[in-house]
Amino acid sequence: MSNCTLSARGAEFPASPIRALASAARAREASGITVHYLNIGQPDVPTPEPMVQAYRDFNDTVLAYAPSDGFPDLRAKLASWYTTIGGMRRSIDAEDIVVTTGGSEALLFAMAAITDPGDSILVCEPYYTNYSGYARLLGIHTKPIMCLAEEDWAVDINRIAAAIDETTRAIVIPTPGNPTGRVLTVEELEALVALCHERGLFFISDEVYRELVYDGPRGSKAPSLLDIDGSEELGVVIDSASKRWSACGARMGWLITRNTALREAALRFGQARLSPATVDQYAVSAALDLPEDWYCDMVDEYRHRRDTLVAALQAQGLDVTTPQGAFYLAVPLPLEDASAFCHWLITEFELNGETTCLAPLSGFYATPGAGRNEVRMTYVLNAQKLEACANILGAAIKAWPGACADAPA
Ligand SMILES: Cc1ncc(COP(=O)(O)O)c(C=O)c1O
């Protein structure tokens, strides 16, 4: 018998609430039920053909390491893409970019570069649940700032200012937001930058869904922190190939900062894990040649999905706020325990041989008890499947044997 024991960090690290029901869902599929996966941000939009072709074309005799911060050619191409197709006003230098294993590693590197154990970061609730995962890995705390559906998930700067204390090192916000879809305006970004200046904080702006905004003219993008005056020293942008090019499995991301010390720290972290993947960088390079229309068509498809899902849920009597961007929807349900409901939905309920896998939203809050009656739905499947999911959800709420709040009309 060994006396080895795990660290508290290893033993207590929480499972992802997004993936928690995955094995139950697979078991249900094995029993012959069709499962629609709306729990995870995995789109069914085809990965662009030039990316796939880049994988086919790879024929180096040695699959070698890449430079720790990514191929210089790729970083240069990314930098110029931002000011052409990417729609940024201010130029970005290749030297400002560190290529990482997904936006996930970019987040981890950014947080690691600016915090020490015991420090804290501010996150707007409900927030992308992995922010607290990286925080636990680093021994830091996430301090939640409550955002409310009835306020359209607006980020309240006064609540943020009031939450800052001597341990606070940074604000971390996704825009467009996961799971709220909230898109920060230029004015909101400016106010946050001013607050960060005043209080000596970094600002990590997670922009992995930047193209996915639905209410402006064709080709609109969410405003970027990199375009805000004053963000040079305190700003870090997180970006990724995953959602933009429906290439989650490429595991390609990057961070961008004009703060040289921060970028050099990220590079040293990158050296410790040697390099980001090699072949996937060629695929990203190929994707950077896609025309503007490719993005516009993708956004049209997601807008159609959003509108279909929102209308179908409203037809079921559910009170949902139309998201401005990304592909997530936070949905309050007329019942008391959405976690138990999601588990029952995937393990027991079916409508015409189909069911759906949803993520309970409580895992996206740090405040105890918050989000208990809410779920997150992703509109990553086609409109027909989304309508089926809304019908399944409506029927399941009526059949739910657990405790209910007000039944939907
Ligand atoms: C807000 C946000 N940031 C970052 C990521 C990380 O994405 P990836 O590591 O696939 O680039 C995700 C993934 O869902 C996300 O939703």
The ligand as a MOL file (V3000), in Angstrom:
LIG
                    3D

  0  0  0     0  0            999 V3000
M  V30 BEGIN CTAB
M  V30 COUNTS 16 16 0 0 0
M  V30 BEGIN ATOM
M  V30 1 C -15.0760 32.6130 -23.3140 0
M  V30 2 C -14.1260 31.5240 -23.7240 0
M  V30 3 N -12.8200 31.7500 -23.6450 0
M  V30 4 C -11.9150 30.8280 -23.9840 0
M  V30 5 C -12.3100 29.5810 -24.4210 0
M  V30 6 C -11.2490 28.6000 -24.7370 0
M  V30 7 O -11.2960 28.1100 -26.0320 0
M  V30 8 P -10.1300 27.2920 -26.7100 0
M  V30 9 O -9.1890 26.8280 -25.6670 0
M  V30 10 O -10.7850 26.1730 -27.4400 0
M  V30 11 O -9.4700 28.2690 -27.6400 0
M  V30 12 C -13.6760 29.2830 -24.5120 0
M  V30 13 C -14.1410 27.9550 -24.9330 0
M  V30 14 O -15.3030 27.6260 -24.9380 0
M  V30 15 C -14.6090 30.2880 -24.1560 0
M  V30 16 O -15.9320 30.0810 -24.2180 0
M  V30 END ATOM
M  V30 BEGIN BOND
M  V30 1 1 1 2
M  V30 2 1 2 3
M  V30 3 2 2 15
M  V30 4 2 3 4
M  V30 5 1 4 5
M  V30 6 1 5 6
M  V30 7 2 5 12
M  V30 8 1 6 7
M  V30 9 1 7 8
M  V30 10 2 8 9
M  V30 11 1 8 10
M  V30 12 1 8 11
M  V30 13 1 12 13
M  V30 14 1 12 15
M  V30 15 2 13 14
M  V30 16 1 15 16
M  V30 END BOND
M  V30 END CTAB
M  END
